[in-house]
Amino acid sequence: AKAMLEEWLGREVTSFCFPYGNHDDECLKLVEEAGYQVATSTIRGNRNAEADRFLLKRAMIAPGRTGRRFRYTFSGLYHRLHENKNRRRWKK
């Protein structure tokens, strides 16, 4: 699929997004072997480590989220809240 996209677009495709966030260890390995540089998940968070470059967290930015609510999305509180939720949902 990566090669097909690159041929169609005429440029290198460097990132991958897991459909519906579904992944397992084998999927992570295959994405890396395919030559992608990063991959995103649907795991919420606003902090990523280099070691997690094939399972990057994402911050949800909803329409109309401005001011305090927008700043909250990038705060430590958002990170801690979702870090706890992620532990329950996504067990490694």
Disulfide bonds with the S-S distance in Angstrom:
none
